[in-house]
Amino acid sequence: MRFLYLIFAVFLLVSLAAPGYASGKLPCPKEGVCASACAKGYSWNLASNCKEYCCIPLAKKWK
């Protein structure tokens, strides 16, 4: 039983020490606009190439 606890503890330590691969941001798509605030009719998203928000038109987002 102690062996299972040891394996579980090592797994937790390794998973906490590994960099977060899923947290990487994607770039803003070509129909998106980088802005500090999005206007009505736009949906905001975080992007790697925008300082604040990537505003995407709602019509483009759902197609």
C-alpha positions, -999 to +999 in steps of 0.1 A: +000+000+000+029+024+007+042+017-027+009+029-043+011+061-022+047+066-033+037+062-070+008+086-066+029+112-048+056+110-075+029+114-102+015+145-085+049+161-082+058+155-118+024+168-130+027+199-110+063+206-122+055+201-159+047+232-178+010+238-187+007+228-223-030+234-225-028+270-213-011+282-245-030+309-263-038+307-300-033+337-323-062+360-331-078+348-364-077+371-395-113+382-390-106+392-354-094+426-342-072+433-312-087+459-289-089+469-252-127+464-253-150+447-277-180+465-293-215+451-293-218+423-318-183+410-310-172+382-288-139+386-268-112+360-266-076+360-253-050+356-280-012+353-281-007+382-305-030+407-287-021+427-256-057+427-243-085+411-262-092+396-296-126+407-307-143+383-331-176+391-349-204+369-336-215+359-371-180+345-378-177+327-345-207+305-350-200+295-386 
